[in-house]
């Protein structure tokens, strides 16, 4: 095939199904992207040896044909709907599992060309067949049953031995880039539990737990992709119930891909027959149309011979089939054209007076009134959504997390972009330029950290889970709500329509049409004043906190100094032999003078009953002890006093030494 003879219609998969390793299909540890890469490479590979086309063989092909037939990394990425980096990760995992061999290729100019991929699954299947045959021969020679029976009680297992090596998957389905890898992994898991020919699950269909183990997905995700397969017409699900005990059991599955393969084979056979007939007509000298039919109806409404005039493919008349005597309406089908038989009567009925002038013998029946309009509501055709100038520029700036490049936008987001680019007269919003809309999209998405807030691991409140959050959203009316983004498209559509300024014609502080926005300037001044006031208040609070900490530290130090001074003076008086009420009186006098010289930092309230402040201003400085040993006081004021015993003085001296040692004196 050369580039001149190549037609775009010839670019196709060329396969109805691919062969996929069943152990990989039931391996939940294998990534879904690796399975999708395996399927995509299988659509490029030869069905005999599972090897892709050599780039040297396609040297004379056009660029379009090379992209369709050679496994370029971008072509493989398009068939799995992911990036080239994901393709590299998938091929790396397949190589680690010894399922793939890669031969890098370069062009004559030294540039990188499409690699040659060889799937080694067929070699593994042959090795497994030999291993099973050897195990069977060994078991039969030893007199053991085959297949081997499990010993002990039956233990339910999630993984079941399939008993075969590969499964068949629909090639066009696994090559669709709009179907995610998880969808294809679920398809492969279901196909591993159905019959290879009938495509129906047997008496032991897979449970939901088994499908989750085969795909590595959650039960909710498996149910979602099973429903998607049902919507695509690929799968039929039959719910089953336990007739004896009641309750639901594992559903039965039927894959419809075998029906598609039969339809495609029949279409190819009919196309070959039509092509053969057309070539035969050309040999006979009659140029038949490619479609196999003529736009006019042939006389006699029948098919003619292939020689001469070619007959149309389909009948160009409509057959009307009515039931006999239905609703009292006469039926003239099959009656003669020149007889006198009444419409709906038997052939042996008596003739009427008068003759028919020819044509059909059916008389005009007295039909009941017929409905003129359909009871269903009329279908209104709407015009397709228009795209204003600059829409493609804005579409390219939409984050990939919201909509992947090349896919259609959510209708609400599409409408919001149109309202900004074309203006909204009802809302009084003037038209924005594409640059302004792009800046608004970036300001909303990246400025408000929407990429992080829309992640599955983000927790905006206590009720957030990986699957979503049912708590109320955070709004100006509900500031305590959850700020997690559940639907990226809806959030971005509402965010770009939200107007920061009360003036609808303001965009980033500039009025569309010229001039600065006064409202934005005033709001900016108020924001700056609020920020400045908040900073001043924070600084004032910080200074007050530091002052309180310093005061608390000084109060603690003053209290410790007061206690140490009182203990020191009590110890000195005790050594001099003063004790009892006299000791307390002398200590109180000394501590009162000490507090006057060292005021309390906490500002203790004044003693209104005590002497006025400054009474002890002329008092002599504090001293370490009395200059001379205090003697007995006046008997008239303190009564008789006798010196303490020697044992008491010795005990007091020991206690004083212990107290001083504990204080580090």
C-alpha positions in Angstrom: 0.0 0.0 0.0 1.4 3.4 -1.0 0.5 6.8 0.2 -1.2 7.6 -3.1 -3.5 4.6 -2.9 -4.2 4.9 0.8 -7.7 6.1 1.8 -8.7 7.5 5.2 -11.5 5.0 5.3 -9.0 2.2 5.4 -7.7 3.4 8.8 -9.3 1.0 11.3 -8.4 -1.4 14.0 -8.8 -4.3 11.7 -9.7 -6.5 14.7 -13.0 -7.5 16.2 -11.5 -8.6 19.5 -8.2 -8.8 21.3 -6.7 -11.6 23.5 -6.1 -10.5 27.1 -4.3 -12.5 29.9 -6.9 -13.7 32.4 -4.5 -13.6 35.3 -3.9 -9.9 34.7 -7.6 -9.3 34.4 -8.1 -10.8 37.9 -5.1 -9.2 39.5 -6.3 -6.3 41.7 -2.7 -5.2 42.4 -2.2 -4.4 38.7 -3.0 -0.7 38.0 -6.0 -0.1 35.8 -3.8 2.2 33.6 -1.4 -0.7 33.0 -4.3 -2.9 32.0 -5.6 -0.2 29.6 -2.1 0.1 28.1 -2.0 -3.7 27.6 -5.3 -3.5 25.7 -4.2 -0.5 23.6 -1.0 -2.3 22.5 -3.0 -5.4 21.7 -5.1 -3.4 19.3 -1.9 -2.4 17.4 -0.4 -5.9 17.6 -0.7 -8.8 15.1 -3.2 -11.4 16.1 -0.8 -14.2 15.3 2.4 -13.3 17.3 1.1 -10.2 19.2 3.8 -8.0 17.8 3.2 -4.4 16.5 4.1 -3.3 13.0 7.6 -2.5 12.1 8.1 1.3 11.2 10.2 0.2 8.2 7.3 -1.7 6.8 5.1 1.4 6.8 7.8 3.6 5.2 5.6 4.3 2.2 2.4 5.1 4.1 1.0 8.5 4.6 1.3 10.3 8.0 -2.3 9.6 8.8 -1.9 5.9 8.1 1.3 5.7 10.2 -0.4 7.4 13.1 -3.3 4.9 12.9 -1.2 1.7 12.4 2.0 2.4 14.3 2.0 2.4 18.2 3.3 5.9 18.8 3.2 6.9 22.4 0.7 9.6 21.6 -1.4 7.1 19.7 -1.4 4.7 22.6 -2.2 7.6 25.0 -5.2 8.6 22.8 -6.6 5.0 23.1 -6.4 5.0 26.9 -7.4 8.6 27.4 -4.4 9.5 29.4 -1.1 11.3 29.1 2.2 10.0 27.6 3.7 9.8 31.1 0.9 7.4 32.1 1.7 5.3 29.0 5.3 5.1 30.1 4.3 4.0 33.6 2.0 1.4 32.2 4.6 -0.1 29.8 7.1 -0.1 32.7 4.8 -2.1 34.9 4.1 -4.6 32.0 7.8 -5.0 31.4 8.3 -5.7 35.2 5.5 -8.3 35.0 7.4 -9.9 32.0 4.4 -9.3 29.7 6.1 -6.9 27.3 9.3 -6.5 25.3 10.2 -3.1 23.8 12.5 -2.6 20.8 13.2 1.2 20.5 13.3 2.4 16.9 14.8 5.5 15.2 14.2 7.0 11.8 16.8 7.5 9.1 17.3 11.0 10.3 18.1 9.8 13.8 14.8 10.9 15.3 12.8 8.7 17.6 10.3 6.6 15.8 7.5 4.3 16.9 8.8 1.4 19.0 8.2 -2.3 18.3 6.2 -3.9 21.1 6.0 -7.6 21.6 3.4 -9.0 24.1 4.9 -12.2 25.6 1.5 -13.5 26.8 1.3 -16.2 24.2 4.6 -17.7 25.4 3.3 -17.7 29.0 0.1 -19.4 27.9 2.1 -22.1 26.2 4.2 -22.6 29.3 1.1 -22.8 31.5 -0.4 -25.5 29.2 2.8 -27.6 29.4 2.8 -27.2 33.2 -0.8 -28.3 33.5 -0.1 -31.3 31.2 2.9 -32.3 33.3 0.9 -31.9 36.5 -1.9 -34.0 35.1 0.4 -36.8 34.0 2.1 -36.8 37.4 -1.2 -36.9 39.3 -2.6 -39.8 37.1 0.7 -41.8 37.5 0.4 -41.4 41.3 -3.2 -42.5 41.3 -4.5 -39.1 42.4 -7.7 -37.5 41.1 -7.4 -34.7 38.5 -8.2 -31.9 38.8 -7.0 -32.1 42.4 -9.6 -31.9 45.1 -9.2 -29.6 48.1 -8.8 -31.2 51.5 -10.6 -30.1 54.6 -13.7 -27.8 54.8 -14.5 -25.5 52.0 -13.1 -22.0 52.6 -14.6 -19.2 50.4 -12.0 -17.3 48.5 -12.2 -14.1 46.6 -9.8 -15.2 43.9 -10.8 -18.2 41.8 -8.7 -20.1 39.4 -10.2 -19.4 35.9 -9.0 -22.6 34.4 -8.1 -21.0 31.1 -5.3 -18.6 29.9 -6.9 -15.7 28.1 -10.1 -13.8 27.5 -11.6 -12.0 24.5 -12.3 -8.2 24.7 -14.0 -6.1 22.1 -11.2 -4.2 20.3 -13.1 -1.0 19.4 -14.3 -0.7 23.0 -10.9 -1.0 24.6 -9.5 1.4 22.0 -11.9 4.2 22.9 -10.1 7.0 24.6 -13.3 8.4 26.2 -13.7 5.3 28.3 -11.5 5.5 31.5 -9.1 2.7 32.4 -11.2 1.7 35.4 -14.1 1.0 32.9 -11.9 -1.3 30.9 -10.5 -3.0 34.0 -14.1 -3.8 35.1 -14.9 -5.0 31.6 -11.9 -7.4 31.7 -12.9 -8.6 35.2 -16.4 -9.5 34.1 -15.1 -11.1 30.9 -13.0 -13.5 33.0 -16.1 -14.9 34.6 -18.2 -15.6 31.5 -18.1 -18.4 28.9 -15.8 -17.8 26.0 -18.4 -18.4 23.4 -21.8 -17.8 24.9 -20.5 -14.8 26.9 -22.8 -15.8 29.8 -21.8 -16.3 33.4 -22.4 -19.8 34.6 -24.0 -21.1 37.7 -21.4 -19.4 39.9 -21.4 -15.7 38.7 -18.9 -13.3 40.3 -19.9 -11.5 43.5 -19.4 -7.8 44.0 -16.6 -8.6 46.4 -14.8 -10.7 43.8 -15.1 -7.9 41.1 -13.6 -5.4 43.6 -10.7 -7.8 44.3 -10.1 -8.2 40.6 -10.1 -4.5 39.8 -8.8 -3.0 43.0 -11.8 -0.6 43.1 -14.4 0.2 45.7 -17.9 -1.4 45.5 -19.3 2.0 44.6 -16.9 2.4 41.7 -17.5 -1.1 40.4 -21.3 -0.5 40.4 -20.8 2.8 38.6 -18.7 1.2 35.8 -21.1 -1.7 35.5 -24.0 0.7 35.0 -21.9 2.5 32.3 -21.4 -0.8 30.5 -25.1 -1.4 30.6 -25.8 2.1 29.2 -23.3 1.3 26.3 -25.2 -1.9 25.5 -22.1 -4.0 26.3 -23.6 -5.8 29.3 -26.8 -7.3 30.5 -27.3 -7.7 34.2 -29.9 -10.2 35.6 -30.7 -9.9 39.2 -31.1 -13.2 41.0 -32.8 -14.2 44.3 -32.6 -17.1 46.6 -35.8 -19.2 46.1 -35.4 -21.1 49.4 -34.0 -18.6 51.9 -35.0 -15.3 50.2 -32.8 -12.3 49.6 -30.6 -11.3 46.7 -27.6 -13.3 45.5 -24.9 -12.6 43.0 -26.3 -11.2 39.7 -25.8 -12.9 36.4 -23.9 -11.1 33.6 -24.1 -11.4 29.8 -21.7 -9.7 27.5 -23.0 -8.5 24.2 -19.6 -8.1 22.5 -20.0 -11.5 20.7 -23.2 -10.2 19.0 -21.2 -7.2 17.8 -18.5 -9.4 16.3 -21.2 -11.4 14.4 -22.8 -8.2 13.1 -19.4 -6.9 11.9 -18.6 -10.2 10.2 -22.0 -10.2 8.5 -21.5 -6.6 7.3 -18.1 -7.4 5.9 -19.5 -10.4 4.1 -22.3 -8.3 2.6 -19.8 -5.6 1.6 -17.7 -8.3 -0.2 -20.8 -9.6 -2.0 -21.8 -6.1 -3.1 -18.2 -5.4 -4.3 -18.2 -8.7 -6.2 -21.5 -8.0 -7.8 -20.3 -4.5 -8.8 -17.2 -5.8 -10.3 -19.2 -8.4 -12.3 -21.5 -5.7 -13.6 -18.5 -3.7 -14.7 -17.3 -6.8 -16.6 -20.7 -7.1 -18.3 -20.6 -3.5 -19.4 -23.2 -2.0 -17.0 -21.8 0.6 -14.5 -23.6 -0.2 -11.3 -23.5 2.3 -8.5 -21.2 1.6 -5.6 -24.1 1.5 -3.1 -25.7 -1.3 -5.1 -29.0 0.4 -6.0 -30.7 3.0 -8.2 -32.7 6.0 -6.9 -35.8 5.1 -9.0 -38.2 2.3 -8.6 -38.2 -0.5 -11.2 -41.4 -1.5 -13.1 -43.1 -4.4 -11.4 -41.4 -3.6 -8.1 -39.3 -6.7 -8.3 -35.6 -7.4 -8.5 -34.1 -8.0 -12.0 -31.2 -10.2 -12.9 -27.6 -9.1 -12.2 -27.1 -8.9 -15.9 -28.7 -5.9 -17.6 -30.3 -3.4 -15.2 -29.2 -3.5 -11.6 -31.9 -3.7 -9.0 -32.1 -1.4 -6.0 -30.9 -2.7 -2.6 -34.1 -1.9 -0.7 -37.7 -1.9 -1.7 -39.0 1.6 -2.7 -42.5 1.0 -1.7 -44.2 0.5 1.7 -46.2 -2.5 2.5 -49.4 -2.0 4.6 -50.5 -5.0 6.7 -53.9 -4.8 8.3 -55.8 -7.3 10.3 -59.0 -8.6 8.8 -62.2 -6.8 10.0 -60.2 -4.8 12.5 -62.3 -2.0 14.1 -64.9 -2.4 11.4 -62.6 -1.1 8.7 -62.9 -3.0 5.4 -59.8 -4.5 3.9 -59.4 -4.6 0.1 -56.0 -6.3 0.1 -55.9 -9.2 -2.4 -59.2 -8.3 -4.1 -59.4 -8.1 -7.9 -59.3 -4.8 -9.7 -62.2 -5.4 -12.1 -64.7 -7.3 -10.1 -67.8 -6.3 -8.2 -66.9 -7.6 -4.8 -67.6 -5.4 -1.9 -64.6 -4.3 0.1 -64.0 -6.7 2.9 -66.4 -9.3 1.5 -65.7 -12.9 0.4 -64.7 -13.7 -3.1 -68.0 -15.6 -3.6 -70.1 -12.6 -2.5 -72.9 -11.4 -4.7 -72.1 -8.7 -7.2 -73.5 -5.2 -6.7 -75.4 -3.3 -9.3 -73.1 -1.1 -11.4 -69.7 -1.7 -12.6 -66.4 -0.4 -11.5 -64.5 1.8 -13.9 -61.3 0.0 -13.1 -58.6 0.1 -10.5 -59.2 -1.3 -7.1 -62.5 -2.7 -6.1 -62.3 -1.2 -2.6 -65.2 1.3 -2.0 -64.7 4.3 0.2 -65.2 3.0 3.8 -67.0 5.0 6.4 -64.0 5.4 8.7 -64.3 6.8 12.3 -62.7 10.1 13.0 -58.9 9.8 13.3 -56.6 11.6 15.6 -54.8 14.4 13.7 -52.1 15.1 16.2 -49.9 12.9 18.3 -50.6 12.7 22.1 -46.9 13.1 22.8 -45.5 16.6 23.2 -44.0 18.2 20.1 -40.3 18.1 19.7 -38.8 21.5 19.5 -35.6 21.8 17.6 -33.2 24.3 19.1 -30.2 25.9 17.4 -26.8 24.6 18.5 -25.0 26.6 21.1 -23.0 29.4 19.5 -19.5 30.2 20.5 -18.6 33.9 20.5 -15.2 35.1 19.4 -12.4 34.3 21.8 -14.2 31.2 23.2 -11.4 28.8 22.1 -8.9 31.0 24.0 -10.9 30.8 27.2 -11.5 27.1 26.6 -7.7 26.5 26.5 -7.3 28.2 29.8 -9.8 26.0 31.6 -7.8 23.8 34.1 -7.5 20.2 33.2 -9.0 19.2 36.5 -12.3 20.8 35.4 -12.3 19.6 31.8 -9.6 17.7 29.9 -8.4 19.3 26.7 -10.4 18.2 23.7 -13.6 17.4 25.7 -16.9 19.3 25.7 -17.5 21.7 28.5 -20.3 21.4 31.1 -23.3 23.2 29.7 -23.5 25.6 32.7 -19.8 26.5 32.4 -20.2 26.9 28.6 -23.1 29.2 29.2 -21.3 31.3 31.8 -18.3 31.8 29.4 -20.7 32.9 26.7 -22.4 35.4 29.0 -19.1 37.0 29.8 -17.8 37.1 26.3 -21.1 38.2 24.7 -22.5 40.2 27.6 -25.8 39.7 29.4 -28.3 42.5 28.8 -30.8 41.1 31.4 -28.2 41.3 34.1 -26.7 44.5 32.9 -23.3 42.9 32.4 -21.2 44.4 29.5 -19.1 42.2 27.3 -15.7 41.1 28.5 -12.7 40.5 26.4 -11.2 37.0 26.2 -8.1 38.2 28.2 -10.3 39.5 31.0 -12.3 36.2 31.1 -9.0 34.2 31.3 -7.7 36.4 34.0 -11.0 35.9 35.9 -10.8 32.1 35.6 -7.2 32.1 36.8 -8.0 34.5 39.7 -10.9 32.4 40.9 -9.4 28.9 40.4 -5.8 29.5 41.6 -6.4 32.5 43.8 -9.0 30.6 45.9 -7.0 27.3 46.0 -9.7 25.4 44.2 -7.3 22.7 43.0 -6.6 21.8 46.6 -10.2 22.3 47.9 -11.6 19.9 45.2 -9.3 17.0 46.0 -10.6 13.8 47.6 -8.2 14.2 50.6 -9.3 17.7 51.4 -11.3 18.1 54.6 -13.3 21.3 54.9 -15.4 20.1 57.9 -15.9 17.2 60.2 -18.5 15.6 57.8 -16.1 15.4 54.8 -15.3 11.9 53.4 -13.4 10.7 50.4 -16.6 10.2 48.4 -18.0 13.7 49.2 -19.6 15.9 51.8 -23.2 16.5 52.6 -22.7 19.4 55.0 -24.0 22.9 53.9 -21.6 24.9 51.7 -19.8 28.0 53.0 -21.5 31.1 51.9 -21.6 34.8 53.2 -24.8 33.9 55.0 -23.2 30.7 56.4 -19.6 31.4 57.2 -19.3 28.2 59.3 -20.2 25.9 56.4 -17.8 23.5 54.5 -15.6 25.1 51.9 -14.8 21.9 50.0 -15.6 21.9 46.3 -17.8 18.9 45.3 -18.5 19.8 41.6 -15.6 21.6 39.9 -17.7 22.6 36.9 -20.6 24.1 38.8 -18.3 25.9 41.2 -16.2 27.5 38.5 -19.3 28.5 36.5 -20.7 30.3 39.5 -17.3 31.7 40.5 -16.5 33.4 37.2 -20.0 34.9 37.1 -19.6 36.3 40.6 -18.9 40.1 40.5 -16.5 41.5 43.1 -17.6 45.1 42.6 -21.2 46.3 42.9 -20.8 48.0 39.5 -21.4 45.3 36.9 -19.2 47.1 34.4 -16.1 47.0 36.6 -13.4 44.5 35.9 -10.3 44.5 38.1 -10.9 48.1 39.2 -11.3 49.5 35.7 -14.7 50.4 34.2 -15.3 48.7 30.8 -15.3 51.6 28.4 -12.7 53.7 30.2 -12.0 55.1 33.7 -11.2 53.8 37.1 -13.8 52.4 39.4 -14.5 54.8 42.3 -16.3 52.0 44.3 -13.2 49.7 44.0 -10.9 52.6 45.1 -13.0 53.3 48.2 -13.3 49.7 49.0 -9.5 49.3 48.6 -9.0 52.3 51.1 -11.4 50.7 53.5 -9.5 47.4 53.3 -6.2 49.0 53.8 -7.6 50.9 56.8 -9.0 47.7 58.2 -5.7 45.9 57.7 -3.8 48.7 59.4 -6.2 48.8 62.3 -6.0 45.1 62.7 -2.2 45.3 62.7 -2.2 48.0 65.3 -4.7 46.1 67.5 -2.5 43.0 67.2 0.6 45.0 68.1 -1.2 46.5 71.1 -2.4 43.2 72.3 1.1 41.8 71.9 2.6 44.6 74.0 0.0 44.2 76.7 0.6 40.5 76.8 4.4 41.1 77.1 3.7 43.6 79.9 1.5 41.2 81.7 4.1 38.5 81.5 6.8 40.9 82.8 4.5 42.0 85.6 3.7 38.4 86.5 7.4 37.6 86.5 8.2 40.6 88.8 5.4 39.8 91.1 6.6 36.2 91.4 10.1 37.4 92.1 8.9 40.0 94.7 6.9 37.3 96.5 9.9 35.1 96.6 12.1 37.9 97.9 9.5 38.8 100.6 9.4 35.2 101.8 13.2 35.0 101.9 13.5 38.2 103.8 10.9 37.2 106.4 12.6 33.8 106.8 16.1 35.5 107.2 14.9 37.9 109.8 13.0 35.2 111.7 16.1 33.1 111.7 18.3 36.0 113.1 15.8 36.7 115.9 15.5 33.0 116.7 19.2 32.8 117.1 19.1 35.8 119.6 16.5 34.0 121.7 13.4 35.9 120.6 10.3 33.8 120.2 6.6 33.8 120.7 4.5 36.9 120.3 7.6 39.1 120.5 9.1 37.3 117.5 6.0 37.9 115.4 5.8 41.5 116.4 9.4 42.3 115.5 9.0 40.4 112.2 5.8 42.3 111.3 7.5 45.6 112.0 10.6 44.7 109.9 8.5 43.4 106.9 6.3 46.5 107.0 9.4 48.7 106.6 10.8 46.3 103.9 7.5 46.5 101.9 7.7 50.4 102.0 11.2 50.3 100.6 10.3 47.5 98.1 6.7 48.2 96.9 4.7 45.3 95.4 4.8 45.5 91.5 1.2 44.2 91.4 0.1 47.4 93.2 -1.5 45.8 96.3 -4.2 48.0 97.9 -3.2 50.3 100.7 -4.0 49.5 104.3 -6.4 52.2 105.3 -6.1 51.3 109.0 -2.3 51.4 109.0 0.0 54.4 109.2 0.2 56.8 106.2 2.7 56.3 103.5 6.1 57.7 104.3 6.0 57.1 108.0 9.2 55.0 107.9 11.1 57.4 105.5 13.5 58.4 108.3 14.0 54.9 109.6 17.5 53.5 109.6 18.4 51.1 106.8 17.8 47.5 107.2 20.4 45.5 109.1 21.4 41.9 109.2 20.4 41.6 112.9 20.3 43.5 116.1 23.5 45.2 117.2 23.3 43.6 120.5 21.4 40.6 121.9 17.9 41.6 122.7 17.1 41.5 126.3 13.9 40.8 128.2 11.1 43.2 127.5 9.2 45.2 130.0 7.2 43.0 132.4 4.3 45.4 132.4 3.7 44.9 128.6 4.8 41.4 127.9 4.7 39.6 131.2 7.4 37.5 132.7 9.9 36.0 130.3 12.4 33.2 131.0 15.2 32.1 128.7 14.5 28.9 126.7 16.2 25.7 127.8 19.5 24.6 126.2 17.8 21.6 124.5 15.4 24.0 122.8 18.1 26.3 121.6 20.1 23.4 120.2 17.0 22.0 118.4 16.2 25.5 116.9 19.8 25.9 115.7 19.7 22.5 113.9 16.4 23.4 112.2 17.8 26.8 111.1 20.8 25.1 109.6 18.6 22.6 107.7 16.4 25.5 106.4 19.5 27.5 105.3 20.9 24.4 103.5 17.6 23.9 101.6 17.6 27.5 100.5 21.3 27.4 99.4 22.4 30.0 101.9 
